[in-house]
Amino acid sequence: MLPDRKTFPPDFTFGVATSAYQIEGSSHGEAGPSHWDTFAATPGNIADNGNGSLACDHYHLWPQDLDLIRDGGFSAYRFSTSWARVMPDGVTVNPQALDFYDRLVDGVLERGPAPHLTCYHWELPAALSDLGGWQNRDIAGHFADYCTAIHRRIGDRVASTATLNEPWCIAWLSHFLGHHAPGLRDIRAAARAMHHVLLAHGTAIQALRGDGARNLGIVLNFETAHPANDSPGAIQAAKLQDAIYNQWFIRAVMGQGYPQAALDGLEPHLPQGWQADMEGIAQPIDWLGVNYYTRRLYAAGAGLWPQGDAVDGPLPKTQMGWEIRPEGLTEFLTRLARDHVGSLPILVTENGMSEAAGPDITADPRRIAFIGDHLRAAREAMDEGVNLRGFFYWSLLDNFEWGWGYGPRFGLVHVDYQTMARTPKASWHAFRAMLRE
């Protein structure tokens, strides 16, 4: 069951989220290739050999998708623009792309919800990837130019703008673990990406503010890191993963410096003179976006830094094997307010679960329970003093789930990938009933 709408303040934002590459279809509208297109074209990178060339065909079907947001009673829509669509070569603006996002934002507003923009949800133009991508310091200036181009077209109508979505995924998951584009497993590449992605954020915030933009933030993901047992090695492994995953980005954004535990392994590989960038990275933001899904257990590991092996935990799991632990959301929200952001407004910008479709494609009782438990966890954090202003479910639609392909289904709305038919699930109806009370 979902909680009563009256549990939350009248002005609390309830929204849904998507990202461009996962739903739009990258083969339309003169979009250029992104590093996800080339990553997906490489055998073995995507579980079902899928790609985002068509995705959910949102590029053509966006009116009905926006109708689903309106009809569900949601007050906000968090979407992303595609850098590879807006600037196919990484630097030159594609007018057709700006026209598309112009129509999209107007369409959201015509239906009532507020549009919330994320400038970068992992779609790096392949032309910039050729030049080193996030390993190259020049990426910061290119990114600021891209964000400014977007703002000048649609910034007057969006409720908020986030520079980046999940820098940990952009940098660590993609350059150290190799699970996302560009698929590297190189500590030097990872360290530089970990720094340059933050430099790009700070540079873009400065450029956007200079261009008159307001209500600016960044979206960070957080994942509970617990020791798998009470051994010193497991405890140390969990602490180190917490520093890399949960502290590196928020500390830098808030002017608190990089955590020493992570610096011990990464500093030898950071670009020379990185310390001089820290003040520019710590630009004031107006709100923080928090993405939370799961926790992970770590056991002691041998070999090279960062020694530690992720192991399966005992809690119930989603279709993707992620443990379901709602109390972690309360823990992170209260920890962020206590240790990092104080009374700064926070939005839960993503929270959701993957669940395979059954014979009845609309039946998803576990998702309804998941949403209800995490909404109650969010309310508990508010009761403890956290300045939480909104909650966005991930995702509106079933979509291309990156390296997992089209198998996992996170959507409140089922998508038939053969016909592109949209069918609201029971979870969409549960949200609708809650929000229309």
C-alpha positions as CSV (number, residue, x, y, z in Angstrom):
1,M,0.0,0.0,0.0
2,L,1.1,3.5,-0.7
3,P,0.8,6.0,2.1
4,D,-1.9,8.7,2.3
5,R,-1.1,11.7,0.2
6,K,-1.8,13.9,3.3
7,T,1.3,12.3,5.0
8,F,3.3,14.7,2.9
9,P,3.1,18.5,2.7
10,P,0.7,20.0,0.0
11,D,3.6,21.4,-1.9
12,F,5.7,18.2,-1.8
13,T,6.7,17.2,-5.4
14,F,5.7,13.7,-6.7
15,G,7.2,13.0,-10.1
16,V,8.5,10.4,-12.4
17,A,11.9,10.3,-14.2
18,T,13.4,9.1,-17.5
19,S,16.6,9.6,-19.4
20,A,17.1,10.4,-23.1
21,Y,19.1,7.5,-24.3
22,Q,16.9,5.0,-22.5
23,I,13.7,6.1,-24.1
24,E,14.1,8.5,-27.1
25,G,15.7,6.5,-29.8
26,S,19.2,7.7,-30.8
27,S,18.6,7.1,-34.6
28,H,16.2,10.0,-35.0
29,G,16.5,13.7,-35.4
30,E,20.0,13.9,-36.7
31,A,21.5,12.8,-33.4
32,G,25.2,12.0,-33.5
33,P,26.7,8.8,-32.2
34,S,27.3,8.6,-28.5
35,H,29.8,6.4,-26.7
36,W,26.9,4.3,-25.7
37,D,26.1,3.5,-29.4
38,T,29.7,2.3,-29.9
39,F,29.7,0.5,-26.5
40,A,26.5,-1.3,-27.4
41,A,27.9,-2.3,-30.8
42,T,30.7,-4.1,-29.2
43,P,30.0,-7.9,-28.6
44,G,29.6,-8.9,-25.0
45,N,28.8,-5.4,-23.6
46,I,25.0,-5.6,-23.5
47,A,23.3,-8.6,-22.0
48,D,20.8,-9.0,-24.9
49,N,22.8,-7.3,-27.6
50,G,20.3,-4.4,-27.5
51,N,21.0,-0.7,-28.0
52,G,19.2,2.6,-27.8
53,S,18.7,3.3,-31.5
54,L,14.9,2.9,-31.1
55,A,14.5,2.4,-27.3
56,C,10.8,3.3,-26.5
57,D,10.6,5.7,-29.5
58,H,9.8,8.5,-27.2
59,Y,11.1,10.9,-29.8
60,H,7.9,10.3,-31.8
61,L,5.5,9.1,-29.0
62,W,6.3,11.8,-26.4
63,P,2.7,13.2,-26.4
64,Q,1.2,10.0,-25.1
65,D,4.0,9.6,-22.6
66,L,3.3,13.1,-21.2
67,D,-0.4,12.2,-21.1
68,L,0.5,9.3,-18.8
69,I,2.3,11.6,-16.5
70,R,-0.6,14.0,-16.4
71,D,-3.2,11.3,-16.0
72,G,-1.2,9.7,-13.2
73,G,-1.5,12.8,-11.2
74,F,2.2,13.6,-11.0
75,S,3.3,17.2,-10.5
76,A,6.7,16.9,-12.1
77,Y,8.7,15.2,-14.8
78,R,12.4,14.7,-14.6
79,F,13.9,14.2,-18.0
80,S,17.4,14.5,-19.6
81,T,18.6,16.0,-22.8
82,S,21.1,14.1,-25.0
83,W,24.4,15.8,-25.6
84,A,24.9,13.6,-28.7
85,R,21.6,14.8,-30.1
86,V,22.1,18.5,-29.2
87,M,25.7,18.6,-30.4
88,P,26.3,15.6,-32.7
89,D,30.1,16.4,-32.9
90,G,30.3,17.5,-29.3
91,V,30.5,21.2,-30.1
92,T,28.1,22.3,-32.9
93,V,24.4,22.8,-32.1
94,N,21.8,20.7,-34.0
95,P,18.8,23.0,-34.3
96,Q,16.5,20.0,-34.8
97,A,17.4,18.7,-31.4
98,L,16.6,22.0,-29.7
99,D,13.3,22.2,-31.5
100,F,12.5,18.7,-30.1
101,Y,13.3,19.7,-26.5
102,D,11.4,23.0,-27.0
103,R,8.3,21.1,-28.0
104,L,8.8,18.6,-25.1
105,V,9.0,21.2,-22.4
106,D,6.0,23.1,-23.8
107,G,4.1,19.8,-23.9
108,V,4.9,19.1,-20.2
109,L,3.8,22.6,-19.2
110,E,0.6,22.3,-21.2
111,R,-0.4,19.2,-19.3
112,G,0.3,20.8,-15.9
113,P,3.5,19.1,-14.4
114,A,6.7,21.0,-13.9
115,P,9.7,20.0,-16.1
116,H,12.9,19.2,-14.3
117,L,16.0,19.1,-16.6
118,T,19.1,16.9,-16.2
119,C,21.7,18.0,-18.7
120,Y,23.8,14.8,-18.8
121,H,22.6,11.3,-18.2
122,W,25.6,9.5,-19.7
123,E,25.3,10.3,-23.5
124,L,28.8,11.6,-24.3
125,P,29.2,12.4,-28.1
126,A,31.5,9.8,-29.6
127,A,33.6,12.7,-31.1
128,L,34.5,13.8,-27.6
129,S,35.1,10.2,-26.5
130,D,37.6,10.0,-29.3
131,L,39.5,12.8,-27.6
132,G,39.6,11.1,-24.2
133,G,36.1,12.0,-23.0
134,W,36.1,12.4,-19.2
135,Q,39.8,11.7,-19.0
136,N,40.5,14.9,-20.8
137,R,40.4,18.2,-18.9
138,D,38.9,20.0,-21.9
139,I,35.7,18.1,-21.3
140,A,34.8,20.7,-18.6
141,G,34.6,23.6,-21.1
142,H,32.8,21.6,-23.7
143,F,30.2,20.5,-21.1
144,A,29.7,24.1,-19.9
145,D,29.1,25.1,-23.5
146,Y,26.5,22.3,-24.0
147,C,24.7,23.2,-20.8
148,T,24.5,26.9,-21.8
149,A,23.1,26.0,-25.2
150,I,20.3,24.0,-23.6
151,H,19.6,26.7,-21.0
152,R,19.3,29.4,-23.7
153,R,16.6,27.4,-25.4
154,I,14.5,25.9,-22.6
155,G,15.9,27.3,-19.4
156,D,13.2,29.9,-19.0
157,R,10.6,27.2,-18.6
158,V,12.2,24.4,-16.5
159,A,11.7,24.2,-12.7
160,S,15.2,23.1,-12.0
161,T,18.4,22.1,-13.8
162,A,20.8,19.4,-12.8
163,T,24.2,19.3,-14.4
164,L,25.0,15.6,-14.1
165,N,23.3,12.4,-13.2
166,E,25.3,9.9,-11.0
167,P,29.0,10.9,-11.5
168,W,30.0,7.6,-9.8
169,C,28.5,5.8,-12.8
170,I,30.0,8.2,-15.3
171,A,33.5,7.8,-13.8
172,W,34.0,4.7,-11.6
173,L,31.5,2.2,-13.0
174,S,32.6,3.2,-16.5
175,H,36.3,3.7,-16.3
176,F,37.4,1.4,-13.4
177,L,34.8,-1.4,-13.4
178,G,34.1,-1.3,-17.1
179,H,30.4,-2.0,-16.9
180,H,29.3,1.1,-18.7
181,A,30.5,3.1,-21.7
182,P,33.4,3.6,-22.5
183,G,34.0,0.2,-20.8
184,L,37.5,0.9,-19.4
185,R,39.2,-0.9,-16.5
186,D,42.0,1.5,-15.9
187,I,42.8,3.2,-12.6
188,R,44.4,6.2,-14.2
189,A,41.4,6.7,-16.5
190,A,39.1,6.3,-13.5
191,A,40.9,8.8,-11.3
192,R,40.9,11.4,-14.0
193,A,37.3,10.9,-14.8
194,M,36.4,11.1,-11.1
195,H,38.0,14.5,-11.0
196,H,37.1,15.9,-14.4
197,V,33.4,15.0,-14.0
198,L,33.3,17.2,-10.9
199,L,35.3,19.9,-12.6
200,A,32.8,19.9,-15.4
201,H,30.0,20.2,-12.9
202,G,31.6,23.3,-11.3
203,T,32.4,24.9,-14.6
204,A,28.9,24.4,-15.9
205,I,27.3,25.8,-12.7
206,Q,29.5,28.9,-13.1
207,A,28.5,29.2,-16.8
208,L,24.8,28.7,-16.1
209,R,24.7,31.2,-13.3
210,G,26.5,33.7,-15.6
211,D,23.7,33.1,-18.1
212,G,21.0,33.8,-15.6
213,A,20.0,30.2,-14.7
214,R,18.4,29.5,-11.3
215,N,17.6,26.5,-9.1
216,L,20.7,24.6,-10.1
217,G,21.8,21.3,-8.6
218,I,23.5,17.9,-9.2
219,V,22.2,14.3,-8.9
220,L,24.3,11.9,-6.9
221,N,23.7,8.2,-6.3
222,F,24.2,6.6,-2.9
223,E,24.5,2.9,-2.1
224,T,24.8,1.5,1.4
225,A,28.1,-0.3,1.9
226,H,28.0,-2.8,4.8
227,P,30.7,-5.3,5.9
228,A,29.7,-8.9,5.0
229,N,31.0,-10.0,8.4
230,D,32.7,-8.6,11.5
231,S,36.3,-9.3,10.3
232,P,38.7,-6.3,10.1
233,G,39.1,-6.9,6.4
234,A,35.4,-6.7,5.6
235,I,35.0,-3.6,7.8
236,Q,37.8,-1.9,6.0
237,A,36.5,-2.9,2.6
238,A,33.1,-1.5,3.3
239,K,34.6,1.8,4.7
240,L,36.7,2.2,1.5
241,Q,33.8,1.5,-0.8
242,D,31.7,4.1,1.2
243,A,34.5,6.6,0.7
244,I,34.6,6.0,-3.1
245,Y,30.9,5.7,-3.7
246,N,29.2,7.9,-1.1
247,Q,31.7,10.5,0.0
248,W,34.0,11.4,-3.0
249,F,31.4,13.5,-4.9
250,I,29.3,15.0,-2.2
251,R,32.3,16.1,-0.2
252,A,33.9,17.8,-3.2
253,V,30.6,19.5,-4.3
254,M,30.2,20.9,-0.7
255,G,33.8,22.1,-0.4
256,Q,34.8,19.4,2.1
257,G,37.6,17.9,0.0
258,Y,38.1,14.4,-1.2
259,P,38.0,11.6,1.5
260,Q,41.5,10.5,2.4
261,A,40.6,6.8,2.3
262,A,39.8,7.1,-1.5
263,L,42.7,9.5,-2.1
264,D,45.1,6.9,-0.8
265,G,44.5,4.8,-3.9
266,L,43.5,7.5,-6.4
267,E,45.8,10.5,-5.8
268,P,48.9,9.0,-7.6
269,H,46.7,8.9,-10.7
270,L,44.9,12.2,-10.5
271,P,45.9,15.0,-12.9
272,Q,48.7,17.2,-11.8
273,G,47.6,20.3,-9.9
274,W,44.1,18.9,-9.1
275,Q,44.1,20.6,-5.8
276,A,43.7,24.0,-7.5
277,D,40.4,22.9,-9.0
278,M,38.6,22.2,-5.7
279,E,37.4,25.7,-5.1
280,G,35.9,25.8,-8.6
281,I,34.2,22.4,-8.1
282,A,32.5,23.6,-4.9
283,Q,30.2,26.1,-6.5
284,P,27.0,26.9,-4.5
285,I,24.1,24.7,-5.5
286,D,20.4,25.3,-4.7
287,W,19.4,21.7,-4.1
288,L,20.8,18.1,-4.1
289,G,19.3,15.2,-6.0
290,V,19.6,11.8,-4.3
291,N,19.3,8.5,-6.1
292,Y,18.9,5.5,-3.9
293,Y,18.2,1.8,-4.8
294,T,20.0,-0.7,-2.7
295,R,22.9,-1.8,-0.4
296,R,25.9,-4.0,-1.0
297,L,27.9,-6.2,1.3
298,Y,31.7,-6.3,1.1
299,A,34.1,-9.0,2.2
300,A,37.9,-8.8,2.6
301,G,39.7,-9.2,-0.7
302,A,43.2,-9.9,-1.8
303,G,45.3,-8.3,-4.5
304,L,45.4,-4.7,-5.6
305,W,43.6,-1.6,-4.2
306,P,40.8,-1.3,-3.4
307,Q,40.8,-4.8,-1.8
308,G,37.3,-6.0,-1.2
309,D,34.8,-8.2,-2.9
310,A,31.1,-7.6,-3.2
311,V,29.0,-10.5,-2.0
312,D,25.2,-11.3,-2.1
313,G,23.2,-10.3,1.0
314,P,20.2,-12.1,2.6
315,L,17.5,-9.5,1.9
316,P,14.8,-9.9,-0.7
317,K,16.0,-8.8,-4.1
318,T,14.8,-7.2,-7.3
319,Q,14.9,-8.7,-10.8
320,M,18.5,-7.4,-11.1
321,G,19.6,-9.0,-7.8
322,W,19.6,-5.7,-5.8
323,E,18.7,-6.0,-2.2
324,I,15.6,-4.2,-1.1
325,R,16.4,-2.1,2.0
326,P,14.1,0.9,2.4
327,E,15.7,2.1,5.7
328,G,18.8,2.9,3.8
329,L,17.0,5.8,2.2
330,T,16.3,7.3,5.6
331,E,19.9,6.7,6.6
332,F,21.3,8.5,3.6
333,L,18.9,11.5,3.8
334,T,19.7,12.1,7.5
335,R,23.4,11.5,7.0
336,L,23.5,14.0,4.1
337,A,21.7,16.6,6.1
338,R,23.9,16.0,9.2
339,D,27.3,15.7,7.5
340,H,27.2,17.6,4.3
341,V,24.3,19.8,3.2
342,G,22.5,21.0,6.3
343,S,19.2,22.5,5.5
344,L,19.8,22.6,1.7
345,P,16.7,21.3,-0.1
346,I,16.9,17.6,-1.2
347,L,15.0,15.8,-3.8
348,V,14.8,12.0,-4.1
349,T,15.4,12.1,-7.9
350,E,15.4,8.3,-8.4
351,N,14.1,5.4,-6.5
352,G,12.5,2.3,-8.0
353,M,12.8,-1.4,-8.7
354,S,13.1,-3.8,-11.6
355,E,10.6,-6.6,-11.8
356,A,10.1,-9.0,-14.7
357,A,6.7,-9.0,-16.4
358,G,4.4,-11.9,-15.7
359,P,1.5,-13.3,-17.7
360,D,-0.5,-10.3,-16.5
361,I,1.8,-7.4,-17.6
362,T,-0.1,-5.0,-15.3
363,A,0.4,-6.9,-12.1
364,D,3.4,-5.7,-10.0
365,P,2.5,-6.0,-6.3
366,R,6.1,-6.1,-5.2
367,R,6.7,-2.7,-6.9
368,I,3.7,-1.2,-5.1
369,A,5.2,-2.5,-1.8
370,F,8.6,-1.2,-2.7
371,I,7.3,2.3,-3.4
372,G,5.2,2.4,-0.3
373,D,8.1,1.4,1.9
374,H,10.5,3.9,0.4
375,L,7.9,6.7,0.6
376,R,7.5,5.9,4.3
377,A,11.3,5.9,4.7
378,A,11.4,9.3,3.1
379,R,8.7,10.6,5.4
380,E,10.7,9.3,8.4
381,A,13.7,11.3,7.2
382,M,11.5,14.4,7.1
383,D,10.3,13.7,10.6
384,E,14.0,13.8,11.6
385,G,14.4,17.2,10.2
386,V,15.6,16.6,6.6
387,N,14.5,19.3,4.2
388,L,13.1,16.8,1.6
389,R,11.0,18.5,-1.1
390,G,10.1,15.8,-3.5
391,F,10.2,12.2,-4.7
392,F,10.6,11.0,-8.3
393,Y,10.0,7.4,-9.2
394,W,12.3,5.6,-11.6
395,S,11.0,5.1,-14.1
396,L,7.8,6.2,-16.0
397,L,8.5,3.6,-18.7
398,D,10.1,0.3,-19.1
399,N,13.2,1.1,-21.1
400,F,16.8,0.3,-22.2
401,E,18.6,-0.5,-19.0
402,W,22.1,0.1,-20.1
403,G,24.4,-3.0,-19.9
404,W,21.4,-5.1,-18.9
405,G,19.5,-4.3,-22.2
406,Y,15.8,-4.6,-22.3
407,G,15.3,-7.4,-19.7
408,P,14.9,-5.4,-16.5
409,R,11.6,-3.5,-16.2
410,F,11.6,-0.5,-13.9
411,G,8.5,1.2,-15.4
412,L,5.2,2.2,-13.9
413,V,4.1,1.7,-17.5
414,H,4.7,-1.5,-19.5
415,V,6.2,-1.1,-23.0
416,D,5.8,-3.7,-25.6
417,Y,9.1,-3.3,-27.5
418,Q,7.7,-4.8,-30.7
419,T,4.6,-2.6,-31.0
420,M,5.6,0.2,-28.6
421,A,2.2,-0.1,-26.9
422,R,2.1,1.5,-23.5
423,T,0.1,-0.2,-20.7
424,P,-0.1,1.3,-17.2
425,K,0.7,-1.2,-14.5
426,A,-1.0,-1.6,-11.1
427,S,1.7,0.6,-9.6
428,W,0.8,3.5,-11.9
429,H,-2.8,3.1,-10.8
430,A,-1.8,3.0,-7.1
431,F,0.2,6.2,-7.5
432,R,-2.8,7.7,-9.4
433,A,-5.2,6.8,-6.6
434,M,-2.8,8.2,-3.9
435,L,-2.2,11.5,-5.7
436,R,-5.8,12.1,-6.5
437,E,-7.1,11.6,-3.0
